[in-house]
């Protein structure tokens, strides 16, 4: 590929070829390699999209400046270059774009693109050690109040203790009420076995 075209592709992350499509430079975000305890740098690769093939207006100004020609001559040069590229592909001759990839005709007549290799970058993996700070403090929002994580934890423990104490208080209140009712019942009816059974007498007529 022409040096000016390759430079534009890397700088603007796309290069549109009339009648063929657009080659994009896509970025893959940095990734964590937990096994080797390192952070892998972001990477770039080429992708081809056949549905867009119209160069931006600024592209021809860039090309004219790089080749020291007028904008009109830049448009004519690029149109001829694109046409020659299409004609080679239509004759079933793969076209190699240096440092980018190969364009060729598919079995069903569509344009296929095979990237040559990932875009060269000058970054390397860096060590990444996970650090867990068990006693670190930070601010959290609890309701409408902003507290530290330690304060929020203490409040939660206090609420849990109060809730448990309240449960026992309810249980003791119910038990005390039941004992009072039983006391008045036995006080009124006596403490014999008759006070427990049913005192209703049924008379049977002969």
KOLLOBA-577790 format. One record per residue (C-alpha): residue in three letters; x, y, z. Coordinates in steps of 0.25 Angstrom, whole numbers, plus 5000, padded with zeros to 4 digits. Layout:
N
  res     x     y     z
  Ala     X     Y     Z
...
***
This chain:
206
  res     x     y     z
  Unk  5000  5000  5000
  Unk  5004  5014  4997
  Unk  5011  5020  5009
  Unk  5002  5032  5009
  Unk  4990  5023  5009
  Unk  4995  5014  5020
  Unk  4999  5027  5029
  Unk  4985  5032  5027
  Unk  4979  5019  5031
  Unk  4986  5018  5044
  Unk  4984  5033  5047
  Unk  4969  5033  5044
  Unk  4966  5018  5047
  Unk  4959  5017  5033
  Unk  4962  5017  5019
  Unk  4950  5017  5009
  Unk  4952  5011  4995
  Unk  4942  5015  4984
  Unk  4934  5003  4979
  Unk  4940  4993  4989
  Unk  4938  4997  5003
  Unk  4945  5003  5016
  Unk  4957  4997  5024
  Unk  4956  5000  5038
  Unk  4966  5000  5050
  Unk  4959  4995  5062
  Unk  4964  4995  5076
  Unk  4963  4984  5086
  Unk  4963  4989  5101
  Unk  4974  4985  5110
  Unk  4972  4972  5117
  Unk  4976  4966  5131
  Unk  4984  4953  5131
  Unk  4981  4948  5145
  Unk  4989  4935  5143
  Unk  5002  4942  5139
  Unk  4999  4954  5148
  Unk  5000  4964  5137
  Unk  4992  4975  5130
  Unk  4992  4973  5115
  Unk  4993  4985  5106
  Unk  4982  4989  5097
  Unk  4983  4984  5082
  Unk  4978  4988  5069
  Unk  4974  4980  5056
  Unk  4969  4983  5042
  Unk  4954  4980  5038
  Unk  4947  4982  5025
  Unk  4933  4987  5023
  Unk  4928  4986  5008
  Unk  4916  4995  5011
  Unk  4923  5008  5012
  Unk  4932  5013  5001
  Unk  4932  5028  5001
  Unk  4945  5035  5005
  Unk  4943  5048  5014
  Unk  4946  5061  5008
  Unk  4958  5063  5017
  Unk  4964  5051  5011
  Unk  4967  5057  4998
  Unk  4973  5070  5004
  Unk  4982  5061  5013
  Unk  4986  5053  5000
  Unk  4989  5065  4992
  Unk  4998  5071  5003
  Unk  5005  5057  5005
  Unk  5008  5056  4990
  Unk  5010  5071  4988
  Unk  4999  5072  4977
  Unk  4986  5079  4976
  Unk  4973  5074  4981
  Unk  4968  5071  4967
  Unk  4980  5063  4964
  Unk  4979  5056  4977
  Unk  4964  5052  4974
  Unk  4968  5047  4960
  Unk  4980  5039  4965
  Unk  4972  5032  4976
  Unk  4961  5029  4966
  Unk  4970  5022  4956
  Unk  4977  5015  4968
  Unk  4964  5010  4973
  Unk  4959  5006  4959
  Unk  4972  4998  4956
  Unk  4970  4991  4970
  Unk  4956  4987  4966
  Unk  4960  4982  4952
  Unk  4970  4973  4958
  Unk  4961  4967  4968
  Unk  4950  4965  4958
  Unk  4960  4956  4949
  Unk  4961  4947  4962
  Unk  4975  4952  4965
  Unk  4977  4954  4980
  Unk  4982  4968  4983
  Unk  4992  4970  4995
  Unk  4992  4983  5002
  Unk  5005  4983  5009
  Unk  5005  4983  5025
  Unk  4989  4982  5024
  Unk  4984  4970  5017
  Unk  4979  4963  5005
  Unk  4966  4967  4997
  Unk  4961  4956  4987
  Unk  4948  4951  4981
  Unk  4940  4941  4988
  Unk  4932  4929  4983
  Unk  4919  4936  4982
  Unk  4925  4949  4976
  Unk  4927  4957  4989
  Unk  4939  4964  4993
  Unk  4947  4956  5004
  Unk  4958  4962  5013
  Unk  4968  4955  5021
  Unk  4976  4963  5030
  Unk  4991  4961  5029
  Unk  4994  4963  5044
  Unk  4990  4972  5056
  Unk  4995  4986  5056
  Unk  5009  4987  5061
  Unk  5009  4995  5075
  Unk  5021  4998  5084
  Unk  5015  4995  5097
  Unk  5017  4983  5106
  Unk  5010  4976  5117
  Unk  5012  4982  5131
  Unk  5011  4974  5145
  Unk  4998  4975  5151
  Unk  4997  4970  5166
  Unk  4983  4970  5172
  Unk  4984  4977  5186
  Unk  4973  4975  5196
  Unk  4972  4985  5207
  Unk  4963  4979  5218
  Unk  4964  4992  5227
  Unk  4963  5002  5217
  Unk  4952  5013  5219
  Unk  4943  5019  5208
  Unk  4930  5027  5208
  Unk  4917  5021  5206
  Unk  4903  5026  5205
  Unk  4893  5021  5215
  Unk  4879  5026  5213
  Unk  4881  5041  5213
  Unk  4894  5041  5221
  Unk  4909  5039  5216
  Unk  4917  5030  5225
  Unk  4930  5023  5225
  Unk  4929  5008  5223
  Unk  4933  5006  5237
  Unk  4922  5014  5243
  Unk  4912  5007  5233
  Unk  4917  4994  5238
  Unk  4915  4998  5253
  Unk  4901  5003  5251
  Unk  4897  4990  5244
  Unk  4902  4982  5256
  Unk  4895  4991  5266
  Unk  4882  4990  5258
  Unk  4884  4975  5258
  Unk  4886  4975  5273
  Unk  4874  4984  5276
  Unk  4865  4975  5267
  Unk  4869  4962  5274
  Unk  4867  4969  5288
  Unk  4853  4974  5283
  Unk  4849  4960  5279
  Unk  4852  4955  5293
  Unk  4844  4966  5299
  Unk  4832  4963  5291
  Unk  4833  4948  5295
  Unk  4834  4952  5310
  Unk  4822  4961  5309
  Unk  4814  4950  5303
  Unk  4818  4940  5313
  Unk  4815  4950  5325
  Unk  4802  4953  5319
  Unk  4798  4938  5318
  Unk  4803  4935  5332
  Unk  4794  4947  5338
  Unk  4782  4941  5330
  Unk  4784  4927  5336
  Unk  4786  4933  5350
  Unk  4773  4940  5350
  Unk  4766  4927  5344
  Unk  4771  4918  5355
  Unk  4769  4929  5366
  Unk  4754  4930  5362
  Unk  4751  4915  5360
  Unk  4761  4909  5370
  Unk  4774  4901  5368
  Unk  4767  4887  5367
  Unk  4766  4878  5355
  Unk  4752  4883  5353
  Unk  4757  4897  5350
  Unk  4763  4891  5337
  Unk  4752  4883  5331
  Unk  4739  4887  5325
  Unk  4729  4891  5336
  Unk  4716  4890  5328
  Unk  4706  4880  5333
  Unk  4697  4873  5323
  Unk  4684  4867  5328
  Unk  4678  4855  5321
  Unk  4663  4853  5321
  Unk  4658  4839  5323
***
